[in-house]
Amino acid sequence: MILTDYYLFKEVKIVKSHRYDCVASTGEYEPFEMIANKKNQLFVYCNNVPDTFKAGAQRKATYAITHTTNITSVYIPDLEQQLKGYGDIHNTDDGLLFLFSEDMKEMEVFVARGYKHCIMELSTLFLDGELDDELDALRNRAKPMNATNG
C-alpha cells in the first residue's frame, strides 16, 4: 500500500474560522498525533489562502491547513475535481491527499509516508480513482476519536 494513515475531520460551528475536529483516524501518524491536546482532541483550521500570501511555491495554494503554525498548503490540481487536493508535511518526506465533501463540512486526509517528492504522480492516481481500494482500506481501519462537543 502507498497510503499509510487516515484522518477524518468535521467542521465545528463553535468558532468563526473554519475549525475541523478529527472524529476518526488510524491514529499512527506522529506529526498529527503530536498536535492533539491533553484530552486527545485533534483539530486544525482550513481556510482559503489570502491573495496577500507570499510563498516560494511555483503556484498558489487553494487552502492552508494550520494549527498554531502552518501544517500544509492544499493544492487543487484539477478544476473538474475541486474536492480533491494534495500537499505535504513540512520537514518530512510525507505527502498528503485531501478529499473534501461537497459542502466542505468534512475533510479526509490520507498520508503517504515517503511520497512527498512523488506527490504529483500520486495525485494523478488519486484523481483517476486508482487509489480507491487503499482509501477504503484506511477508512475501515479508522477508529473514532474524541471530538469537541462545543
Rosetta constraint file for C-alpha pairs under 8 A:
AtomPair CA 1 CA 134 HARMONIC 6.80 0.50
AtomPair CA 2 CA 112 HARMONIC 5.89 0.50
AtomPair CA 2 CA 113 HARMONIC 7.77 0.50
AtomPair CA 2 CA 134 HARMONIC 7.80 0.50
AtomPair CA 3 CA 110 HARMONIC 6.51 0.50
AtomPair CA 3 CA 111 HARMONIC 5.65 0.50
AtomPair CA 3 CA 112 HARMONIC 4.45 0.50
AtomPair CA 3 CA 113 HARMONIC 7.17 0.50
AtomPair CA 3 CA 134 HARMONIC 6.59 0.50
AtomPair CA 3 CA 135 HARMONIC 7.66 0.50
AtomPair CA 3 CA 138 HARMONIC 7.94 0.50
AtomPair CA 4 CA 110 HARMONIC 7.41 0.50
AtomPair CA 4 CA 111 HARMONIC 5.66 0.50
AtomPair CA 4 CA 112 HARMONIC 5.56 0.50
AtomPair CA 4 CA 113 HARMONIC 6.47 0.50
AtomPair CA 4 CA 138 HARMONIC 7.58 0.50
AtomPair CA 5 CA 25 HARMONIC 7.66 0.50
AtomPair CA 5 CA 26 HARMONIC 5.86 0.50
AtomPair CA 5 CA 27 HARMONIC 7.59 0.50
AtomPair CA 5 CA 28 HARMONIC 6.76 0.50
AtomPair CA 5 CA 29 HARMONIC 6.38 0.50
AtomPair CA 5 CA 110 HARMONIC 5.79 0.50
AtomPair CA 5 CA 111 HARMONIC 4.94 0.50
AtomPair CA 5 CA 112 HARMONIC 7.19 0.50
AtomPair CA 5 CA 138 HARMONIC 6.72 0.50
AtomPair CA 6 CA 25 HARMONIC 5.36 0.50
AtomPair CA 6 CA 26 HARMONIC 5.51 0.50
AtomPair CA 6 CA 27 HARMONIC 7.75 0.50
AtomPair CA 6 CA 108 HARMONIC 7.30 0.50
AtomPair CA 6 CA 109 HARMONIC 5.71 0.50
AtomPair CA 6 CA 110 HARMONIC 4.72 0.50
AtomPair CA 6 CA 111 HARMONIC 6.28 0.50
AtomPair CA 6 CA 138 HARMONIC 5.97 0.50
AtomPair CA 6 CA 139 HARMONIC 6.84 0.50
AtomPair CA 6 CA 142 HARMONIC 6.96 0.50
AtomPair CA 7 CA 22 HARMONIC 6.61 0.50
AtomPair CA 7 CA 23 HARMONIC 7.88 0.50
AtomPair CA 7 CA 24 HARMONIC 6.01 0.50
AtomPair CA 7 CA 25 HARMONIC 4.35 0.50
AtomPair CA 7 CA 26 HARMONIC 6.79 0.50
AtomPair CA 7 CA 27 HARMONIC 7.81 0.50
AtomPair CA 7 CA 108 HARMONIC 5.82 0.50
AtomPair CA 7 CA 109 HARMONIC 5.10 0.50
AtomPair CA 7 CA 110 HARMONIC 6.65 0.50
AtomPair CA 7 CA 142 HARMONIC 7.73 0.50
AtomPair CA 8 CA 22 HARMONIC 5.55 0.50
AtomPair CA 8 CA 23 HARMONIC 5.89 0.50
AtomPair CA 8 CA 24 HARMONIC 5.23 0.50
AtomPair CA 8 CA 25 HARMONIC 6.13 0.50
AtomPair CA 8 CA 106 HARMONIC 7.21 0.50
AtomPair CA 8 CA 107 HARMONIC 6.01 0.50
AtomPair CA 8 CA 108 HARMONIC 4.60 0.50
AtomPair CA 8 CA 109 HARMONIC 6.41 0.50
AtomPair CA 9 CA 20 HARMONIC 5.35 0.50
AtomPair CA 9 CA 21 HARMONIC 5.10 0.50
AtomPair CA 9 CA 22 HARMONIC 4.14 0.50
AtomPair CA 9 CA 23 HARMONIC 5.81 0.50
AtomPair CA 9 CA 24 HARMONIC 7.36 0.50
AtomPair CA 9 CA 43 HARMONIC 7.66 0.50
AtomPair CA 9 CA 106 HARMONIC 5.67 0.50
AtomPair CA 9 CA 107 HARMONIC 5.10 0.50
AtomPair CA 9 CA 108 HARMONIC 6.20 0.50
AtomPair CA 9 CA 109 HARMONIC 7.99 0.50
AtomPair CA 10 CA 20 HARMONIC 4.96 0.50
AtomPair CA 10 CA 21 HARMONIC 5.39 0.50
AtomPair CA 10 CA 22 HARMONIC 6.42 0.50
AtomPair CA 10 CA 23 HARMONIC 6.83 0.50
AtomPair CA 10 CA 105 HARMONIC 5.71 0.50
AtomPair CA 10 CA 106 HARMONIC 4.50 0.50
AtomPair CA 10 CA 107 HARMONIC 6.40 0.50
AtomPair CA 11 CA 18 HARMONIC 6.59 0.50
AtomPair CA 11 CA 19 HARMONIC 5.65 0.50
AtomPair CA 11 CA 20 HARMONIC 4.16 0.50
AtomPair CA 11 CA 21 HARMONIC 6.35 0.50
AtomPair CA 11 CA 104 HARMONIC 7.94 0.50
AtomPair CA 11 CA 105 HARMONIC 5.01 0.50
AtomPair CA 11 CA 106 HARMONIC 6.20 0.50
AtomPair CA 12 CA 18 HARMONIC 7.31 0.50
AtomPair CA 12 CA 19 HARMONIC 5.63 0.50
AtomPair CA 12 CA 20 HARMONIC 5.70 0.50
AtomPair CA 12 CA 21 HARMONIC 6.64 0.50
AtomPair CA 12 CA 150 HARMONIC 7.69 0.50
AtomPair CA 13 CA 19 HARMONIC 7.79 0.50
AtomPair CA 13 CA 150 HARMONIC 7.87 0.50
AtomPair CA 14 CA 150 HARMONIC 5.87 0.50
AtomPair CA 15 CA 19 HARMONIC 6.88 0.50
AtomPair CA 17 CA 45 HARMONIC 7.19 0.50
AtomPair CA 17 CA 47 HARMONIC 7.45 0.50
AtomPair CA 18 CA 45 HARMONIC 5.50 0.50
AtomPair CA 18 CA 46 HARMONIC 5.54 0.50
AtomPair CA 18 CA 47 HARMONIC 6.20 0.50
AtomPair CA 19 CA 43 HARMONIC 6.85 0.50
AtomPair CA 19 CA 44 HARMONIC 5.80 0.50
AtomPair CA 19 CA 45 HARMONIC 4.41 0.50
AtomPair CA 19 CA 46 HARMONIC 6.51 0.50
AtomPair CA 20 CA 43 HARMONIC 5.49 0.50
AtomPair CA 20 CA 44 HARMONIC 5.38 0.50
AtomPair CA 20 CA 45 HARMONIC 5.89 0.50
AtomPair CA 20 CA 46 HARMONIC 7.24 0.50
AtomPair CA 20 CA 106 HARMONIC 7.81 0.50
AtomPair CA 20 CA 107 HARMONIC 7.89 0.50
AtomPair CA 21 CA 41 HARMONIC 7.48 0.50
AtomPair CA 21 CA 42 HARMONIC 5.98 0.50
AtomPair CA 21 CA 43 HARMONIC 4.24 0.50
AtomPair CA 21 CA 44 HARMONIC 6.60 0.50
AtomPair CA 21 CA 147 HARMONIC 5.92 0.50
AtomPair CA 21 CA 148 HARMONIC 6.94 0.50
AtomPair CA 22 CA 41 HARMONIC 7.23 0.50
AtomPair CA 22 CA 42 HARMONIC 5.43 0.50
AtomPair CA 22 CA 43 HARMONIC 5.76 0.50
AtomPair CA 22 CA 145 HARMONIC 6.63 0.50
AtomPair CA 22 CA 146 HARMONIC 7.62 0.50
AtomPair CA 22 CA 147 HARMONIC 6.32 0.50
AtomPair CA 23 CA 144 HARMONIC 5.64 0.50
AtomPair CA 23 CA 145 HARMONIC 4.88 0.50
AtomPair CA 23 CA 146 HARMONIC 6.48 0.50
AtomPair CA 23 CA 147 HARMONIC 5.71 0.50
AtomPair CA 24 CA 142 HARMONIC 5.72 0.50
AtomPair CA 24 CA 143 HARMONIC 5.20 0.50
AtomPair CA 24 CA 144 HARMONIC 4.16 0.50
AtomPair CA 24 CA 145 HARMONIC 5.02 0.50
AtomPair CA 25 CA 139 HARMONIC 7.91 0.50
AtomPair CA 25 CA 141 HARMONIC 7.86 0.50
AtomPair CA 25 CA 142 HARMONIC 4.50 0.50
AtomPair CA 25 CA 143 HARMONIC 5.47 0.50
AtomPair CA 25 CA 144 HARMONIC 6.62 0.50
AtomPair CA 25 CA 145 HARMONIC 6.89 0.50
AtomPair CA 26 CA 138 HARMONIC 7.28 0.50
AtomPair CA 26 CA 141 HARMONIC 6.06 0.50
AtomPair CA 26 CA 142 HARMONIC 4.42 0.50
AtomPair CA 26 CA 143 HARMONIC 6.17 0.50
AtomPair CA 27 CA 33 HARMONIC 6.86 0.50
AtomPair CA 27 CA 142 HARMONIC 7.63 0.50
AtomPair CA 27 CA 143 HARMONIC 7.78 0.50
AtomPair CA 28 CA 33 HARMONIC 7.19 0.50
AtomPair CA 29 CA 33 HARMONIC 6.08 0.50
AtomPair CA 30 CA 34 HARMONIC 5.80 0.50
AtomPair CA 31 CA 35 HARMONIC 7.15 0.50
AtomPair CA 31 CA 89 HARMONIC 8.00 0.50
AtomPair CA 32 CA 36 HARMONIC 7.10 0.50
AtomPair CA 32 CA 42 HARMONIC 7.65 0.50
AtomPair CA 33 CA 42 HARMONIC 7.41 0.50
AtomPair CA 35 CA 42 HARMONIC 6.49 0.50
AtomPair CA 35 CA 43 HARMONIC 7.98 0.50
AtomPair CA 35 CA 67 HARMONIC 7.69 0.50
AtomPair CA 36 CA 40 HARMONIC 5.24 0.50
AtomPair CA 36 CA 41 HARMONIC 5.12 0.50
AtomPair CA 36 CA 42 HARMONIC 4.21 0.50
AtomPair CA 36 CA 43 HARMONIC 7.12 0.50
AtomPair CA 37 CA 41 HARMONIC 5.35 0.50
AtomPair CA 37 CA 42 HARMONIC 6.49 0.50
AtomPair CA 39 CA 146 HARMONIC 7.56 0.50
AtomPair CA 40 CA 145 HARMONIC 7.75 0.50
AtomPair CA 40 CA 146 HARMONIC 6.38 0.50
AtomPair CA 41 CA 145 HARMONIC 7.22 0.50
AtomPair CA 41 CA 146 HARMONIC 5.33 0.50
AtomPair CA 41 CA 147 HARMONIC 5.65 0.50
AtomPair CA 41 CA 148 HARMONIC 7.01 0.50
AtomPair CA 42 CA 146 HARMONIC 7.87 0.50
AtomPair CA 42 CA 147 HARMONIC 7.37 0.50
AtomPair CA 43 CA 67 HARMONIC 7.26 0.50
AtomPair CA 44 CA 65 HARMONIC 6.55 0.50
AtomPair CA 44 CA 66 HARMONIC 5.65 0.50
AtomPair CA 44 CA 67 HARMONIC 4.97 0.50
AtomPair CA 45 CA 64 HARMONIC 7.85 0.50
AtomPair CA 45 CA 65 HARMONIC 5.56 0.50
AtomPair CA 45 CA 66 HARMONIC 5.13 0.50
AtomPair CA 45 CA 67 HARMONIC 6.11 0.50
AtomPair CA 46 CA 63 HARMONIC 6.41 0.50
AtomPair CA 46 CA 64 HARMONIC 5.69 0.50
AtomPair CA 46 CA 65 HARMONIC 4.68 0.50
AtomPair CA 46 CA 66 HARMONIC 6.58 0.50
AtomPair CA 47 CA 63 HARMONIC 5.44 0.50
AtomPair CA 47 CA 64 HARMONIC 5.57 0.50
AtomPair CA 47 CA 65 HARMONIC 6.88 0.50
AtomPair CA 48 CA 62 HARMONIC 5.90 0.50
AtomPair CA 48 CA 63 HARMONIC 4.45 0.50
AtomPair CA 48 CA 64 HARMONIC 6.28 0.50
AtomPair CA 49 CA 53 HARMONIC 6.56 0.50
AtomPair CA 49 CA 61 HARMONIC 6.51 0.50
AtomPair CA 49 CA 62 HARMONIC 5.76 0.50
AtomPair CA 49 CA 63 HARMONIC 5.11 0.50
AtomPair CA 49 CA 64 HARMONIC 5.78 0.50
AtomPair CA 55 CA 60 HARMONIC 7.84 0.50
AtomPair CA 60 CA 75 HARMONIC 7.62 0.50
AtomPair CA 61 CA 73 HARMONIC 5.79 0.50
AtomPair CA 61 CA 74 HARMONIC 5.60 0.50
AtomPair CA 61 CA 75 HARMONIC 4.84 0.50
AtomPair CA 61 CA 76 HARMONIC 7.54 0.50
AtomPair CA 62 CA 73 HARMONIC 7.41 0.50
AtomPair CA 62 CA 74 HARMONIC 5.81 0.50
AtomPair CA 62 CA 75 HARMONIC 5.50 0.50
AtomPair CA 62 CA 76 HARMONIC 6.52 0.50
AtomPair CA 63 CA 73 HARMONIC 5.81 0.50
AtomPair CA 63 CA 74 HARMONIC 4.98 0.50
AtomPair CA 63 CA 75 HARMONIC 7.07 0.50
AtomPair CA 64 CA 70 HARMONIC 6.98 0.50
AtomPair CA 64 CA 71 HARMONIC 7.70 0.50
AtomPair CA 64 CA 72 HARMONIC 6.11 0.50
AtomPair CA 64 CA 73 HARMONIC 4.54 0.50
AtomPair CA 64 CA 74 HARMONIC 6.09 0.50
AtomPair CA 65 CA 70 HARMONIC 6.18 0.50
AtomPair CA 65 CA 71 HARMONIC 5.53 0.50
AtomPair CA 65 CA 72 HARMONIC 5.30 0.50
AtomPair CA 65 CA 73 HARMONIC 6.05 0.50
AtomPair CA 65 CA 74 HARMONIC 7.34 0.50
AtomPair CA 66 CA 70 HARMONIC 4.36 0.50
AtomPair CA 66 CA 71 HARMONIC 5.01 0.50
AtomPair CA 66 CA 72 HARMONIC 6.99 0.50
AtomPair CA 67 CA 71 HARMONIC 6.82 0.50
AtomPair CA 71 CA 89 HARMONIC 6.25 0.50
AtomPair CA 71 CA 90 HARMONIC 6.79 0.50
AtomPair CA 72 CA 87 HARMONIC 6.05 0.50
AtomPair CA 72 CA 88 HARMONIC 5.86 0.50
AtomPair CA 72 CA 89 HARMONIC 5.72 0.50
AtomPair CA 72 CA 90 HARMONIC 6.87 0.50
AtomPair CA 73 CA 87 HARMONIC 5.68 0.50
AtomPair CA 73 CA 88 HARMONIC 7.39 0.50
AtomPair CA 74 CA 85 HARMONIC 5.95 0.50
AtomPair CA 74 CA 86 HARMONIC 5.44 0.50
AtomPair CA 74 CA 87 HARMONIC 5.02 0.50
AtomPair CA 74 CA 98 HARMONIC 7.68 0.50
AtomPair CA 75 CA 85 HARMONIC 5.29 0.50
AtomPair CA 75 CA 86 HARMONIC 5.40 0.50
AtomPair CA 75 CA 87 HARMONIC 6.34 0.50
AtomPair CA 76 CA 81 HARMONIC 7.97 0.50
AtomPair CA 76 CA 82 HARMONIC 6.06 0.50
AtomPair CA 76 CA 83 HARMONIC 7.70 0.50
AtomPair CA 76 CA 84 HARMONIC 6.34 0.50
AtomPair CA 76 CA 85 HARMONIC 4.48 0.50
AtomPair CA 76 CA 86 HARMONIC 6.78 0.50
AtomPair CA 77 CA 82 HARMONIC 7.84 0.50
AtomPair CA 77 CA 84 HARMONIC 7.94 0.50
AtomPair CA 77 CA 85 HARMONIC 6.53 0.50
AtomPair CA 77 CA 86 HARMONIC 7.96 0.50
AtomPair CA 77 CA 123 HARMONIC 7.98 0.50
AtomPair CA 78 CA 82 HARMONIC 6.28 0.50
AtomPair CA 81 CA 127 HARMONIC 7.42 0.50
AtomPair CA 83 CA 98 HARMONIC 7.79 0.50
AtomPair CA 83 CA 99 HARMONIC 5.65 0.50
AtomPair CA 83 CA 100 HARMONIC 4.91 0.50
AtomPair CA 83 CA 101 HARMONIC 6.76 0.50
AtomPair CA 83 CA 102 HARMONIC 6.91 0.50
AtomPair CA 84 CA 97 HARMONIC 7.41 0.50
AtomPair CA 84 CA 98 HARMONIC 5.54 0.50
AtomPair CA 84 CA 99 HARMONIC 4.72 0.50
AtomPair CA 84 CA 100 HARMONIC 6.49 0.50
AtomPair CA 84 CA 127 HARMONIC 7.13 0.50
AtomPair CA 85 CA 97 HARMONIC 5.83 0.50
AtomPair CA 85 CA 98 HARMONIC 4.90 0.50
AtomPair CA 85 CA 99 HARMONIC 6.61 0.50
AtomPair CA 85 CA 123 HARMONIC 7.35 0.50
AtomPair CA 86 CA 95 HARMONIC 7.43 0.50
AtomPair CA 86 CA 96 HARMONIC 5.47 0.50
AtomPair CA 86 CA 97 HARMONIC 4.43 0.50
AtomPair CA 86 CA 98 HARMONIC 5.72 0.50
AtomPair CA 86 CA 119 HARMONIC 7.20 0.50
AtomPair CA 86 CA 123 HARMONIC 6.47 0.50
AtomPair CA 87 CA 95 HARMONIC 6.01 0.50
AtomPair CA 87 CA 96 HARMONIC 4.98 0.50
AtomPair CA 87 CA 97 HARMONIC 6.48 0.50
AtomPair CA 87 CA 98 HARMONIC 7.90 0.50
AtomPair CA 87 CA 119 HARMONIC 7.56 0.50
AtomPair CA 88 CA 92 HARMONIC 7.93 0.50
AtomPair CA 88 CA 93 HARMONIC 7.77 0.50
AtomPair CA 88 CA 94 HARMONIC 5.82 0.50
AtomPair CA 88 CA 95 HARMONIC 4.32 0.50
AtomPair CA 88 CA 96 HARMONIC 5.14 0.50
AtomPair CA 88 CA 116 HARMONIC 6.04 0.50
AtomPair CA 89 CA 93 HARMONIC 7.40 0.50
AtomPair CA 89 CA 94 HARMONIC 5.91 0.50
AtomPair CA 89 CA 95 HARMONIC 6.60 0.50
AtomPair CA 89 CA 96 HARMONIC 7.34 0.50
AtomPair CA 92 CA 114 HARMONIC 7.86 0.50
AtomPair CA 92 CA 116 HARMONIC 7.89 0.50
AtomPair CA 93 CA 113 HARMONIC 6.67 0.50
AtomPair CA 93 CA 114 HARMONIC 4.69 0.50
AtomPair CA 93 CA 115 HARMONIC 6.26 0.50
AtomPair CA 93 CA 116 HARMONIC 4.94 0.50
AtomPair CA 93 CA 117 HARMONIC 7.20 0.50
AtomPair CA 94 CA 111 HARMONIC 6.93 0.50
AtomPair CA 94 CA 112 HARMONIC 5.73 0.50
AtomPair CA 94 CA 113 HARMONIC 4.34 0.50
AtomPair CA 94 CA 114 HARMONIC 4.65 0.50
AtomPair CA 94 CA 115 HARMONIC 5.29 0.50
AtomPair CA 94 CA 116 HARMONIC 4.66 0.50
AtomPair CA 95 CA 111 HARMONIC 6.01 0.50
AtomPair CA 95 CA 112 HARMONIC 5.08 0.50
AtomPair CA 95 CA 113 HARMONIC 6.29 0.50
AtomPair CA 95 CA 114 HARMONIC 6.91 0.50
AtomPair CA 95 CA 115 HARMONIC 5.13 0.50
AtomPair CA 95 CA 116 HARMONIC 4.15 0.50
AtomPair CA 95 CA 117 HARMONIC 7.71 0.50
AtomPair CA 95 CA 118 HARMONIC 7.92 0.50
AtomPair CA 95 CA 119 HARMONIC 5.85 0.50
AtomPair CA 96 CA 109 HARMONIC 6.61 0.50
AtomPair CA 96 CA 110 HARMONIC 5.63 0.50
AtomPair CA 96 CA 111 HARMONIC 4.73 0.50
AtomPair CA 96 CA 112 HARMONIC 6.04 0.50
AtomPair CA 96 CA 116 HARMONIC 7.81 0.50
AtomPair CA 96 CA 119 HARMONIC 7.71 0.50
AtomPair CA 97 CA 109 HARMONIC 5.77 0.50
AtomPair CA 97 CA 110 HARMONIC 5.04 0.50
AtomPair CA 97 CA 111 HARMONIC 6.53 0.50
AtomPair CA 97 CA 112 HARMONIC 7.87 0.50
AtomPair CA 97 CA 123 HARMONIC 7.07 0.50
AtomPair CA 97 CA 126 HARMONIC 7.83 0.50
AtomPair CA 98 CA 107 HARMONIC 6.78 0.50
AtomPair CA 98 CA 108 HARMONIC 5.63 0.50
AtomPair CA 98 CA 109 HARMONIC 4.81 0.50
AtomPair CA 98 CA 110 HARMONIC 6.44 0.50
AtomPair CA 99 CA 107 HARMONIC 5.78 0.50
AtomPair CA 99 CA 108 HARMONIC 5.04 0.50
AtomPair CA 99 CA 109 HARMONIC 6.66 0.50
AtomPair CA 100 CA 104 HARMONIC 5.66 0.50
AtomPair CA 100 CA 105 HARMONIC 7.60 0.50
AtomPair CA 100 CA 106 HARMONIC 5.72 0.50
AtomPair CA 100 CA 107 HARMONIC 4.54 0.50
AtomPair CA 100 CA 108 HARMONIC 6.30 0.50
AtomPair CA 101 CA 105 HARMONIC 6.23 0.50
AtomPair CA 101 CA 106 HARMONIC 5.24 0.50
AtomPair CA 101 CA 107 HARMONIC 6.53 0.50
AtomPair CA 110 CA 135 HARMONIC 7.58 0.50
AtomPair CA 112 CA 116 HARMONIC 7.69 0.50
AtomPair CA 115 CA 119 HARMONIC 5.97 0.50
AtomPair CA 115 CA 122 HARMONIC 7.89 0.50
AtomPair CA 118 CA 122 HARMONIC 6.21 0.50
AtomPair CA 119 CA 123 HARMONIC 5.86 0.50
AtomPair CA 120 CA 124 HARMONIC 6.34 0.50
AtomPair CA 121 CA 125 HARMONIC 6.54 0.50
AtomPair CA 122 CA 126 HARMONIC 6.22 0.50
AtomPair CA 123 CA 127 HARMONIC 6.09 0.50
AtomPair CA 124 CA 128 HARMONIC 6.09 0.50
AtomPair CA 125 CA 129 HARMONIC 6.27 0.50
AtomPair CA 125 CA 130 HARMONIC 5.12 0.50
AtomPair CA 125 CA 131 HARMONIC 6.21 0.50
AtomPair CA 126 CA 130 HARMONIC 5.99 0.50
AtomPair CA 126 CA 131 HARMONIC 5.47 0.50
AtomPair CA 126 CA 132 HARMONIC 7.51 0.50
AtomPair CA 131 CA 135 HARMONIC 6.23 0.50
AtomPair CA 132 CA 136 HARMONIC 6.22 0.50
AtomPair CA 133 CA 137 HARMONIC 6.17 0.50
AtomPair CA 134 CA 138 HARMONIC 6.25 0.50
AtomPair CA 135 CA 139 HARMONIC 6.24 0.50
AtomPair CA 136 CA 140 HARMONIC 6.16 0.50
AtomPair CA 137 CA 141 HARMONIC 6.46 0.50
AtomPair CA 138 CA 142 HARMONIC 6.37 0.50
